Amino acid sequence: MSGQATNRVFVDSSVVVRLFDDDDPQRQAAARALMGDSGGTTLIVSTRVLADFYDTVTGHFARPLPSVVAGRALADLADLTVVQVDPDLVFSAAETAEANDLLLRDALAVEAAVTAGCGRLLTEAIPHGTVLRGLVVEDPVYSEEQLST
């Protein structure tokens, strides 16, 4: 299982929205590199990530995406492996949030990644290098900087 887990990576909405974030070119490039060349890695998202993505890119960006563009991107993301957020996942996330002083939405990403058998969680919301529930948390920009030095 550990070999499989290292090839399964959960990508949080904080990273996915960066694909279209022209206001932060460094983070956008890191997200595009990750999504463009997964190199045999299975990228995983959750239904929560899909909803957050659409909400953010159409309503919270300084220059929101047109709904047709956001819809196409959403369809592409839905082609990835998608973890369904159900009541059991929310209950587990509530426990993880309480035990680790996390926001519920961040704990949902942790629990979705655990459910999917991931070894890594890519997010900007939890500090890089944190280990939670057996997952190594990585910020793609920080990871890119480490690779280039």
Protein Blocks (a to p, Z undefined) as FASTA:
>chain_A
ZZmmmmpccddfklmmmmmmmklmmlmmmmmmmmmmngopacdddfklmmmmmmmmmmmg
mbdcdfklmmmmmmmmmmmccddddfklmmmmmmmmmmnopafklmmmmmmmmmnopabd
cdfkbcghiaeehiacddfklmmmmmmZZ
